[in-house]
Amino acid sequence: MSDLIALANAHCIARKGSEFKLTEARIRELQPEVPGWELVEDRHALSKTFKFKDYYRTMSFVNALAHMANREDHHPDLGVHYDRCVVRYSTHDVGGLSENDFICAAKADALA
């Protein structure tokens, strides 16, 4: 991914193998581009809670997120509640975080 392309405008590329796992330095470079996202699970995943006024708005976000995830072929783990959705990204095929996680985090922010 080119650093000149905003994360929300980039697209995911299939990444398999530990060579695509982000280094600590690259994670530190990308994290400011997705404000509000936390590193969790010993820095192997990104997580953010999106809050909404009601169930309808929560589900609208979840459905939009599902369409985006399908388009990018990169799917988050979700915790769906009445007024919030917890979104967690990690790339299982690399054993941690990849650039795809940051791309989709930025796209999720744009949806919200």
Secondary structure, 3 states (H helix, E strand, C coil): CCCCCCHHHCCCCCCCCHHHCCCHHHHHHHHHHCCCCEEECCCCEEEEEEECCCHHHHHHHHHHHHHHHHHHCCCCEEEECCCEEEEEECECCCCECCHHHHHHHHHHHHHC
